[in-house]
Amino acid sequence: MATPLNIILIVILGLFSVMIGVLIFRLYRSERVRKKLETRFVEMENKANTLQLQTLEARLNPHLFKNILNSIQSHAYQTYFAMDKLSNVLDFILYESQNRFVSPKEEIEFALNLIEINKIKISPLFSINIKKKIDEQDPLYTEKIMAPLISIDLIENAFKHADLQSPDAFISIVIEFRDNYFSMTVTNKISGRSAFLKEHGGIGAATLEQRLKIIYKSCYKLERHVEEDLYVAHLKINLLEYKNKMLTAG
């Protein structure tokens, strides 16, 4: 006859067996669920990867297109900027230069516009240094006493003959108006000294010197020289002296 202890043991064993069976069943179901989940996860991951790739490709074309637009916009801005400066230069040449004299202020503005137009032709990495030392309070600054277009030759030659290939190549332009003097100093590195010097004996240089002699006579100084591989041009005009001579002659 079974004792109460044996009955308890049998019940415990029965419960234990049922629990084991339930655990086994749950493990089996869990395994199936796990496999389904893994399969589902792989499918979702593949879809996600495909979607991501499609998204990247979809973004790539607009991004490329945007880069092109930015490039066009940049060139358009440069073109607009250059055209604006060119318009100012043409106005000066067509209208102001017809006058016998312009003010130092107008000639300096013309020179700066001409420099900006020439800068469009060179690489943004090229070293170009522009310095202005202007005394706007000088009474002669706005007086019609400057020969128009007097700065063209010095500026154009610097950009035309500068060595654009060497890593240490540069153009330096210093424009000054103070103490009744107008001066411009242009320095640039040159690549072919003999060809450069021969070129500088041409019409542009001769015309500038002739104009200076006719207009300013002894009131100016123009120096051009080569220092090793550097070309330096310096123009200085004593405008007060010239004005006094004009008044005396008148």
MARDO-685407 format. One record per residue (C-alpha): residue number from 1; residue in one letter; chain; x, y, z. Coordinates in pm, 1 decimal. Example, Ala and Ser with C-alpha at 12.3 -4.5 7.8 and 13.67 -1.06 7.14 Angstrom:
1,a,A,1230.0,-450.0,780.0
2,s,A,1367.0,-106.0,714.0
//
This chain:
1,m,A,0.0,0.0,0.0
2,a,A,131.6,332.7,-98.6
3,t,A,225.7,557.6,182.6
4,p,A,150.8,931.2,177.6
5,l,A,517.9,996.9,113.2
6,n,A,513.5,773.0,-193.9
7,i,A,200.8,947.0,-320.0
8,i,A,368.2,1284.3,-277.3
9,l,A,674.9,1160.8,-461.1
10,i,A,461.4,1024.5,-743.4
11,v,A,274.4,1354.2,-770.9
12,i,A,601.9,1546.2,-771.2
13,l,A,747.7,1318.7,-1035.4
14,g,A,429.1,1351.6,-1240.8
15,l,A,441.2,1729.9,-1215.7
16,f,A,808.7,1724.6,-1293.4
17,s,A,742.5,1510.8,-1600.9
18,v,A,465.9,1742.8,-1712.5
19,m,A,692.7,2042.8,-1659.3
20,i,A,967.6,1874.8,-1857.5
21,g,A,719.8,1796.7,-2132.5
22,v,A,594.3,2154.7,-2131.2
23,l,A,949.6,2287.1,-2138.6
24,i,A,1041.0,2054.7,-2424.3
25,f,A,729.0,2163.1,-2613.5
26,r,A,803.4,2527.3,-2546.9
27,l,A,1164.8,2479.0,-2649.4
28,y,A,1044.2,2315.2,-2968.0
29,r,A,804.6,2599.5,-3033.5
30,s,A,1070.3,2850.9,-2941.0
31,e,A,1312.2,2690.1,-3182.6
32,r,A,1054.9,2708.3,-3459.7
33,v,A,976.1,3064.5,-3368.4
34,r,A,1347.7,3143.6,-3351.1
35,k,A,1404.6,2997.1,-3695.3
36,k,A,1107.9,3186.3,-3831.4
37,l,A,1232.9,3502.3,-3669.3
38,e,A,1580.7,3446.8,-3808.3
39,t,A,1435.8,3388.0,-4154.9
40,r,A,1216.6,3695.3,-4116.6
41,f,A,1512.0,3897.8,-3989.6
42,v,A,1726.1,3793.7,-4285.6
43,e,A,1444.4,3888.3,-4521.0
44,m,A,1397.9,4223.9,-4350.3
45,e,A,1774.1,4283.6,-4348.5
46,n,A,1790.6,4209.8,-4720.3
47,k,A,1500.5,4442.5,-4782.4
48,a,A,1661.2,4706.5,-4564.1
49,n,A,1990.2,4673.6,-4750.4
50,t,A,1811.1,4693.2,-5083.0
51,l,A,1612.8,4994.8,-4966.8
52,q,A,1926.5,5161.1,-4832.2
53,l,A,2107.3,5098.8,-5159.4
54,q,A,1814.0,5238.3,-5353.6
55,t,A,1803.5,5536.5,-5120.5
56,l,A,2175.1,5598.3,-5163.4
57,e,A,2145.8,5569.3,-5537.5
58,a,A,1845.6,5798.0,-5531.3
59,r,A,2044.8,6048.5,-5327.9
60,l,A,2357.1,6009.7,-5539.0
61,n,A,2210.5,6147.8,-5858.4
62,p,A,2056.2,6456.5,-5693.0
63,h,A,2379.6,6508.3,-5500.9
64,l,A,2579.9,6489.4,-5822.0
65,f,A,2330.5,6717.0,-5990.1
66,k,A,2353.3,6960.6,-5699.2
67,n,A,2733.1,6962.8,-5727.3
68,i,A,2703.7,7042.8,-6095.8
69,l,A,2456.4,7320.2,-6020.1
70,n,A,2688.9,7458.6,-5753.0
71,s,A,2974.3,7452.9,-6001.3
72,i,A,2762.5,7626.7,-6262.9
73,q,A,2645.9,7875.7,-6002.3
74,s,A,3004.2,7943.0,-5900.4
75,h,A,3107.9,8002.8,-6260.6
76,a,A,2794.0,8206.0,-6316.1
77,y,A,2881.3,8422.0,-6016.8
78,q,A,3235.6,8460.9,-6147.7
79,t,A,3096.0,8546.9,-6488.3
80,y,A,2853.6,8798.4,-6338.6
81,f,A,3131.2,8946.5,-6125.9
82,a,A,3363.6,8969.1,-6425.8
83,m,A,3091.0,9115.9,-6645.3
84,d,A,3013.7,9375.9,-6380.5
85,k,A,3380.2,9476.2,-6363.2
86,l,A,3407.7,9465.0,-6741.3
87,s,A,3106.7,9693.5,-6768.6
88,n,A,3277.3,9943.9,-6539.5
89,v,A,3598.0,9923.2,-6740.8
90,l,A,3414.4,9969.0,-7071.5
91,d,A,3222.5,10267.1,-6933.1
92,f,A,3549.9,10422.4,-6825.7
93,i,A,3715.9,10356.6,-7161.9
94,l,A,3417.0,10471.1,-7369.3
95,y,A,3326.8,10778.6,-7171.0
96,e,A,3580.3,10892.2,-6910.8
97,s,A,3888.7,10821.6,-7121.2
98,q,A,3755.4,11060.3,-7386.1
99,n,A,3828.5,11336.0,-7139.1
100,r,A,4182.4,11464.4,-7130.3
101,f,A,4200.1,11405.3,-6754.8
102,v,A,4024.1,11201.2,-6488.2
103,s,A,4059.2,11209.6,-6113.4
104,p,A,4305.9,10981.6,-5932.0
105,k,A,4000.5,10824.3,-5766.9
106,e,A,3852.3,10730.2,-6104.9
107,e,A,4182.2,10598.8,-6242.7
108,i,A,4242.0,10387.5,-5930.9
109,e,A,3890.6,10241.6,-5950.8
110,f,A,3953.9,10161.5,-6316.1
111,a,A,4283.6,9991.1,-6226.4
112,l,A,4117.7,9779.5,-5955.6
113,n,A,3839.9,9670.9,-6192.6
114,l,A,4098.3,9580.3,-6454.8
115,i,A,4286.5,9369.8,-6198.8
116,e,A,3967.8,9181.7,-6102.9
117,i,A,3894.8,9100.0,-6467.1
118,n,A,4246.5,8964.7,-6516.6
119,k,A,4221.3,8755.7,-6198.5
120,i,A,3946.3,8548.8,-6361.9
121,k,A,4204.2,8409.6,-6606.5
122,i,A,4433.8,8262.2,-6340.1
123,s,A,4398.0,7982.0,-6089.6
124,p,A,4242.5,8067.2,-5750.6
125,l,A,4555.8,7913.7,-5597.2
126,f,A,4783.2,8159.1,-5774.4
127,s,A,4930.3,8413.3,-5535.0
128,i,A,4823.2,8767.5,-5616.5
129,n,A,4861.8,9044.4,-5364.9
130,i,A,4689.7,9380.4,-5408.3
131,k,A,4767.0,9664.7,-5168.1
132,k,A,4611.0,10010.4,-5160.9
133,k,A,4751.9,10303.8,-4971.0
134,i,A,4506.3,10581.2,-5045.8
135,d,A,4464.3,10915.7,-4873.2
136,e,A,4106.8,11000.4,-4969.1
137,q,A,4131.1,11331.7,-4785.7
138,d,A,4394.4,11461.8,-5025.4
139,p,A,4234.1,11749.9,-5221.7
140,l,A,4383.6,11617.9,-5546.2
141,y,A,4216.1,11275.9,-5502.4
142,t,A,3895.4,11388.0,-5677.5
143,e,A,4048.7,11651.1,-5903.9
144,k,A,4068.6,11595.8,-6281.0
145,i,A,4445.7,11574.1,-6304.4
146,m,A,4527.4,11213.6,-6401.4
147,a,A,4580.5,11096.8,-6756.8
148,p,A,4319.4,10822.6,-6815.3
149,l,A,4421.9,10459.1,-6873.0
150,i,A,4773.4,10529.9,-6747.1
151,s,A,4776.3,10204.8,-6547.8
152,i,A,4676.2,9963.2,-6825.5
153,d,A,5023.4,9871.7,-6949.7
154,l,A,5170.3,9789.5,-6608.0
155,i,A,4874.2,9571.8,-6505.1
156,e,A,4826.2,9390.3,-6835.7
157,n,A,5195.2,9305.7,-6867.8
158,a,A,5206.4,9157.1,-6518.7
159,f,A,4924.2,8912.5,-6594.3
160,k,A,5045.7,8844.8,-6947.9
161,h,A,5405.0,8761.5,-6862.6
162,a,A,5384.2,8622.7,-6509.0
163,d,A,5516.0,8272.0,-6451.0
164,l,A,5195.1,8080.5,-6373.8
165,q,A,5358.7,7739.0,-6330.4
166,s,A,5611.6,7773.2,-6049.7
167,p,A,5482.7,7706.1,-5696.9
168,d,A,5640.3,8030.9,-5577.0
169,a,A,5506.5,8241.7,-5864.9
170,f,A,5317.7,8558.8,-5775.1
171,i,A,5196.9,8901.0,-5879.7
172,s,A,5215.8,9196.9,-5645.3
173,i,A,5046.8,9529.2,-5719.1
174,v,A,5075.4,9827.9,-5488.4
175,i,A,4868.3,10137.1,-5565.9
176,e,A,4935.6,10452.2,-5365.0
177,f,A,4795.0,10800.5,-5357.5
178,r,A,4922.3,11023.0,-5081.4
179,d,A,5125.1,11338.3,-5031.1
180,n,A,5011.2,11452.6,-5378.3
181,y,A,5179.2,11155.0,-5544.5
182,f,A,5023.4,10875.8,-5746.8
183,s,A,5234.9,10562.9,-5766.4
184,m,A,5195.3,10206.3,-5883.2
185,t,A,5446.7,9926.8,-5830.6
186,v,A,5393.2,9594.9,-6007.1
187,t,A,5614.3,9293.9,-5939.6
188,n,A,5583.1,8946.9,-6087.7
189,k,A,5794.0,8637.0,-6132.2
190,i,A,5884.6,8571.9,-6494.7
191,s,A,5961.6,8243.1,-6667.4
192,g,A,6148.3,8354.6,-6980.4
193,r,A,6360.7,8659.9,-6909.1
194,s,A,6491.0,8729.5,-7259.5
195,a,A,6152.4,8680.7,-7427.3
196,f,A,5992.2,8889.0,-7156.3
197,l,A,6232.3,9178.7,-7193.8
198,k,A,6197.4,9168.8,-7570.1
199,e,A,5821.7,9177.9,-7536.0
200,h,A,5843.1,9474.6,-7302.7
201,g,A,6015.4,9675.4,-7568.2
202,g,A,5693.8,9671.4,-7773.0
203,i,A,5416.2,9913.4,-7856.5
204,g,A,5246.9,9915.2,-7514.5
205,a,A,5555.8,10020.4,-7323.5
206,a,A,5658.9,10275.5,-7584.6
207,t,A,5309.9,10426.2,-7593.3
208,l,A,5299.4,10461.7,-7215.2
209,e,A,5637.4,10633.0,-7205.5
210,q,A,5540.0,10868.2,-7487.8
211,r,A,5217.5,10967.0,-7312.1
212,l,A,5399.6,11025.8,-6984.0
213,k,A,5662.9,11244.3,-7153.5
214,i,A,5405.6,11448.1,-7342.6
215,i,A,5168.3,11499.4,-7049.7
216,y,A,5380.6,11498.8,-6735.6
217,k,A,5721.4,11588.7,-6875.8
218,s,A,5957.4,11599.6,-6573.8
219,c,A,5685.4,11535.4,-6313.7
220,y,A,5700.3,11156.9,-6334.2
221,k,A,5938.1,10864.7,-6296.7
222,l,A,5895.6,10530.1,-6472.7
223,e,A,6134.2,10247.0,-6392.7
224,r,A,6134.9,9894.2,-6529.7
225,h,A,6399.2,9641.2,-6439.3
226,v,A,6465.6,9272.4,-6382.6
227,e,A,6599.6,9136.0,-6054.1
228,e,A,6699.2,8774.2,-6117.1
229,d,A,6363.2,8615.1,-6210.8
230,l,A,6148.4,8909.2,-6098.2
231,y,A,6021.1,9189.9,-6314.4
232,v,A,5952.0,9518.7,-6136.8
233,a,A,5773.9,9818.3,-6287.0
234,h,A,5731.9,10137.2,-6087.6
235,l,A,5545.4,10450.9,-6189.8
236,k,A,5535.8,10765.0,-5976.3
237,i,A,5372.2,11095.2,-6069.9
238,n,A,5402.1,11419.2,-5874.9
239,l,A,5052.9,11555.6,-5935.3
240,l,A,5094.5,11869.8,-5727.4
241,e,A,5405.2,11970.5,-5919.0
242,y,A,5226.2,11901.4,-6245.2
243,k,A,4925.2,12108.4,-6136.5
244,n,A,5146.7,12401.8,-6038.6
245,k,A,5320.8,12389.2,-6377.1
246,m,A,4984.5,12381.0,-6551.8
247,l,A,4871.6,12688.7,-6354.8
248,t,A,5195.8,12869.2,-6426.8
249,a,A,5179.0,12790.0,-6796.4
250,g,A,4817.5,12903.4,-6805.6
//
